[in-house]
Amino acid sequence: MKKKRRKIRINRLIMLFLFIFLFCFCFIVFIRSDFFCLKNIDVVNNQVLSKTEVKDLAKVSTGKNLFSYDLKKIKANVSESRYIESVKVKLSIPHSIIIDVKEKGINCVLKDKGDNYYYIDEDMNYIDKVKYEKIKDNCPIVQIDFTIKDNKLNFENKNDKKKLASLLKNIKKEGLDNKINSIAFLDNSTINMNTKEGIKVIIDKKGDMKHDMAKLTQILTDLKSQNINYGKIDMTFSKYTLYLSNTLFFRCNIFPLFP
Protein backbone atom coordinates (compact mmCIF):
# COMPACT_ATOMS: atom_id res chain seq x y z
CA MET A 1 0.00 0.00 0.00
CA LYS A 2 2.84 2.38 0.87
CA LYS A 3 4.64 1.55 -2.36
CA LYS A 4 1.50 2.36 -4.32
CA ARG A 5 1.12 5.75 -2.63
CA ARG A 6 4.80 6.54 -3.21
CA LYS A 7 4.42 5.63 -6.87
CA ILE A 8 1.39 7.95 -7.18
CA ARG A 9 3.35 10.82 -5.60
CA ILE A 10 6.27 10.24 -7.93
CA ASN A 11 3.97 10.20 -10.95
CA ARG A 12 2.41 13.45 -9.81
CA LEU A 13 5.81 15.06 -9.41
CA ILE A 14 6.83 13.88 -12.85
CA MET A 15 3.64 15.31 -14.33
CA LEU A 16 4.22 18.59 -12.48
CA PHE A 17 7.81 18.89 -13.71
CA LEU A 18 6.69 17.97 -17.22
CA PHE A 19 4.00 20.65 -17.11
CA ILE A 20 6.48 23.27 -15.88
CA PHE A 21 8.96 22.29 -18.57
CA LEU A 22 6.32 22.48 -21.33
CA PHE A 23 5.07 25.81 -20.00
CA CYS A 24 8.58 27.33 -19.94
CA PHE A 25 9.33 25.93 -23.38
CA CYS A 26 6.13 27.37 -24.85
CA PHE A 27 6.74 30.70 -23.11
CA ILE A 28 10.27 30.99 -24.51
CA VAL A 29 9.08 30.08 -28.00
CA PHE A 30 6.28 32.62 -27.70
CA ILE A 31 8.42 35.58 -26.59
CA ARG A 32 10.91 34.82 -29.35
CA SER A 33 8.21 34.68 -31.99
CA ASP A 34 7.41 37.38 -34.54
CA PHE A 35 4.55 38.53 -32.32
CA PHE A 36 7.14 40.57 -30.37
CA CYS A 37 8.88 42.00 -33.43
CA LEU A 38 10.04 45.62 -32.95
CA LYS A 39 7.98 47.90 -35.16
CA ASN A 40 8.13 51.29 -33.44
CA ILE A 41 10.84 53.40 -31.81
CA ASP A 42 9.11 56.17 -29.85
CA VAL A 43 11.08 59.25 -28.77
CA VAL A 44 9.53 61.45 -26.08
CA ASN A 45 10.33 64.79 -24.38
CA ASN A 46 12.76 65.92 -27.09
CA GLN A 47 12.70 69.62 -27.96
CA VAL A 48 16.03 70.52 -29.55
CA LEU A 49 16.98 67.24 -31.17
CA SER A 50 14.51 65.82 -33.67
CA LYS A 51 13.05 62.36 -33.22
CA THR A 52 15.05 61.20 -36.23
CA GLU A 53 18.29 62.51 -34.69
CA VAL A 54 17.62 60.63 -31.44
CA LYS A 55 16.83 57.44 -33.35
CA ASP A 56 20.06 57.80 -35.30
CA LEU A 57 21.97 58.18 -32.03
CA ALA A 58 20.31 55.04 -30.64
CA LYS A 59 21.57 52.98 -33.61
CA VAL A 60 18.53 50.73 -33.50
CA SER A 61 16.78 49.17 -36.48
CA THR A 62 13.35 47.58 -36.41
CA GLY A 63 12.50 44.03 -37.45
CA LYS A 64 14.16 42.02 -34.68
CA ASN A 65 12.63 40.39 -31.63
CA LEU A 66 11.86 43.00 -29.00
CA PHE A 67 13.72 41.12 -26.26
CA SER A 68 16.92 40.83 -28.28
CA TYR A 69 17.82 44.53 -27.93
CA ASP A 70 20.38 45.72 -25.39
CA LEU A 71 18.65 48.62 -23.64
CA LYS A 72 21.83 49.65 -21.77
CA LYS A 73 23.69 49.98 -25.06
CA ILE A 74 20.89 52.06 -26.57
CA LYS A 75 21.01 54.35 -23.51
CA ALA A 76 24.80 54.67 -23.80
CA ASN A 77 24.56 55.52 -27.51
CA VAL A 78 22.01 58.31 -26.97
CA SER A 79 23.92 59.67 -23.97
CA GLU A 80 26.93 60.38 -26.20
CA SER A 81 25.18 63.49 -27.57
CA ARG A 82 26.24 66.78 -25.95
CA TYR A 83 22.57 67.80 -25.98
CA ILE A 84 21.51 64.96 -23.69
CA GLU A 85 21.54 65.30 -19.90
CA SER A 86 19.91 61.93 -19.16
CA VAL A 87 17.96 59.21 -20.98
CA LYS A 88 15.67 56.32 -20.08
CA VAL A 89 15.01 53.39 -22.40
CA LYS A 90 12.24 50.84 -21.85
CA LEU A 91 10.25 48.22 -23.71
CA SER A 92 6.61 48.76 -24.58
CA ILE A 93 5.21 45.30 -25.26
CA PRO A 94 4.53 44.01 -27.83
CA HIS A 95 6.06 46.17 -30.59
CA SER A 96 7.84 49.28 -29.27
CA ILE A 97 10.91 50.72 -27.57
CA ILE A 98 10.46 54.07 -25.81
CA ILE A 99 13.42 56.46 -25.58
CA ASP A 100 12.70 59.14 -22.98
CA VAL A 101 15.28 61.94 -23.19
CA LYS A 102 16.04 64.91 -20.98
CA GLU A 103 17.97 67.51 -22.92
CA LYS A 104 20.29 70.11 -21.45
CA GLY A 105 18.61 73.47 -21.01
CA ILE A 106 19.81 75.94 -23.62
CA ASN A 107 20.58 79.24 -21.93
CA CYS A 108 21.47 81.32 -24.97
CA VAL A 109 23.26 81.40 -28.31
CA LEU A 110 26.68 83.00 -28.50
CA LYS A 111 27.55 84.80 -31.74
CA ASP A 112 31.17 85.34 -32.73
CA LYS A 113 32.60 87.96 -35.09
CA GLY A 114 32.45 85.52 -37.99
CA ASP A 115 28.66 85.11 -37.68
CA ASN A 116 28.97 81.64 -36.19
CA TYR A 117 26.46 80.58 -33.54
CA TYR A 118 26.89 78.29 -30.52
CA TYR A 119 24.40 76.82 -28.06
CA ILE A 120 25.32 77.37 -24.39
CA ASP A 121 23.74 75.42 -21.52
CA GLU A 122 22.45 76.71 -18.19
CA ASP A 123 25.85 76.14 -16.57
CA MET A 124 27.45 78.39 -19.20
CA ASN A 125 29.12 75.47 -20.96
CA TYR A 126 29.42 74.88 -24.70
CA ILE A 127 26.91 72.46 -26.23
CA ASP A 128 27.19 72.65 -30.00
CA LYS A 129 27.52 74.85 -33.05
CA VAL A 130 24.17 75.65 -34.63
CA LYS A 131 22.98 77.14 -37.90
CA TYR A 132 21.18 80.47 -37.59
CA GLU A 133 17.99 79.18 -39.20
CA LYS A 134 17.80 76.32 -36.69
CA ILE A 135 18.08 78.42 -33.53
CA LYS A 136 15.15 77.59 -31.26
CA ASP A 137 12.62 80.20 -30.16
CA ASN A 138 13.01 81.97 -26.81
CA CYS A 139 16.77 81.73 -27.06
CA PRO A 140 18.50 85.16 -27.07
CA ILE A 141 21.56 85.71 -29.26
CA VAL A 142 24.48 87.12 -27.26
CA GLN A 143 27.49 89.09 -28.46
CA ILE A 144 30.35 88.87 -25.99
CA ASP A 145 34.07 88.21 -26.20
CA PHE A 146 34.71 84.47 -26.02
CA THR A 147 36.67 81.61 -27.56
CA ILE A 148 35.86 77.92 -28.05
CA LYS A 149 38.64 75.35 -28.23
CA ASP A 150 38.28 71.57 -27.99
CA ASN A 151 34.59 72.00 -27.15
CA LYS A 152 35.46 74.18 -24.16
CA LEU A 153 34.12 77.71 -23.78
CA ASN A 154 36.28 80.51 -22.41
CA PHE A 155 35.06 84.05 -21.73
CA GLU A 156 37.59 86.85 -22.15
CA ASN A 157 36.14 88.72 -19.18
CA LYS A 158 35.12 86.63 -16.15
CA ASN A 159 32.99 89.46 -14.74
CA ASP A 160 31.07 89.66 -18.00
CA LYS A 161 30.45 85.91 -17.73
CA LYS A 162 28.98 86.33 -14.25
CA LYS A 163 26.85 89.27 -15.36
CA LEU A 164 25.57 87.36 -18.38
CA ALA A 165 24.70 84.33 -16.25
CA SER A 166 22.83 86.54 -13.77
CA LEU A 167 21.09 88.45 -16.56
CA LEU A 168 19.89 85.28 -18.32
CA LYS A 169 18.71 83.80 -15.03
CA ASN A 170 16.57 86.85 -14.23
CA ILE A 171 15.32 87.16 -17.81
CA LYS A 172 13.88 83.66 -17.49
CA LYS A 173 12.62 84.32 -13.98
CA GLU A 174 10.64 87.33 -15.21
CA GLY A 175 9.35 85.47 -18.27
CA LEU A 176 11.24 87.79 -20.62
CA ASP A 177 12.93 84.97 -22.54
CA ASN A 178 10.08 85.07 -25.06
CA LYS A 179 10.59 88.83 -25.51
CA ILE A 180 14.35 89.47 -25.52
CA ASN A 181 15.83 88.77 -28.95
CA SER A 182 19.47 89.80 -28.54
CA ILE A 183 22.01 90.86 -25.90
CA ALA A 184 25.29 92.66 -26.55
CA PHE A 185 28.23 93.35 -24.24
CA LEU A 186 29.68 96.12 -26.41
CA ASP A 187 31.65 98.14 -23.88
CA ASN A 188 32.81 98.15 -20.28
CA SER A 189 29.84 99.99 -18.81
CA THR A 190 26.58 98.97 -20.53
CA ILE A 191 24.66 95.99 -21.88
CA ASN A 192 22.43 96.53 -24.91
CA MET A 193 19.36 94.39 -25.55
CA ASN A 194 16.64 94.27 -28.20
CA THR A 195 13.13 92.94 -27.83
CA LYS A 196 11.50 90.91 -30.57
CA GLU A 197 9.19 93.87 -31.23
CA GLY A 198 12.17 96.17 -31.81
CA ILE A 199 12.48 98.08 -28.54
CA LYS A 200 16.09 98.81 -27.56
CA VAL A 201 17.05 98.42 -23.90
CA ILE A 202 20.23 99.74 -22.26
CA ILE A 203 21.20 98.63 -18.75
CA ASP A 204 24.16 99.39 -16.51
CA LYS A 205 26.60 96.49 -16.43
CA LYS A 206 27.26 97.21 -12.75
CA GLY A 207 23.56 97.26 -11.91
CA ASP A 208 21.42 94.73 -10.08
CA MET A 209 20.20 92.31 -12.78
CA LYS A 210 17.33 91.05 -10.63
CA HIS A 211 16.07 94.56 -9.92
CA ASP A 212 16.55 95.76 -13.50
CA MET A 213 14.72 92.82 -15.11
CA ALA A 214 11.81 93.18 -12.69
CA LYS A 215 11.61 96.88 -13.58
CA LEU A 216 11.92 96.15 -17.29
CA THR A 217 9.00 93.72 -17.05
CA GLN A 218 6.82 96.48 -15.62
CA ILE A 219 7.89 98.99 -18.26
CA LEU A 220 7.30 96.60 -21.18
CA THR A 221 3.88 95.75 -19.75
CA ASP A 222 3.04 99.45 -19.50
CA LEU A 223 4.22 100.11 -23.08
CA LYS A 224 2.25 97.14 -24.39
CA SER A 225 -0.91 98.46 -22.73
CA GLN A 226 -0.39 101.61 -24.83
CA ASN A 227 0.31 99.55 -28.00
CA ILE A 228 3.88 100.84 -28.12
CA ASN A 229 6.44 98.45 -29.60
CA TYR A 230 9.27 100.80 -30.61
CA GLY A 231 11.73 103.22 -29.05
CA LYS A 232 14.53 102.94 -26.49
CA ILE A 233 14.52 102.21 -22.75
CA ASP A 234 17.58 103.58 -20.96
CA MET A 235 18.07 102.07 -17.47
CA THR A 236 21.56 103.44 -16.84
CA PHE A 237 20.39 106.33 -14.64
CA SER A 238 20.53 105.87 -10.88
CA LYS A 239 17.12 107.27 -9.92
CA TYR A 240 14.89 106.79 -12.98
CA THR A 241 14.44 104.93 -16.26
CA LEU A 242 14.14 106.93 -19.46
CA TYR A 243 11.98 105.92 -22.43
CA LEU A 244 12.66 107.68 -25.75
CA SER A 245 10.62 107.43 -28.93
CA ASN A 246 11.38 108.99 -32.30
CA THR A 247 8.18 109.23 -34.32
CA LEU A 248 6.61 112.24 -35.98
CA PHE A 249 6.83 113.85 -32.56
CA PHE A 250 9.57 113.36 -29.98
CA ARG A 251 8.32 111.60 -26.91
CA CYS A 252 10.09 111.13 -23.58
CA ASN A 253 8.73 109.18 -20.60
CA ILE A 254 10.44 108.88 -17.23
CA PHE A 255 9.72 105.81 -15.11
CA PRO A 256 10.86 106.19 -11.47
CA LEU A 257 12.87 103.29 -10.12
CA PHE A 258 11.30 101.32 -7.32
CA PRO A 259 13.29 100.23 -4.23
Disulfide bonds with the S-S distance in Angstrom:
none
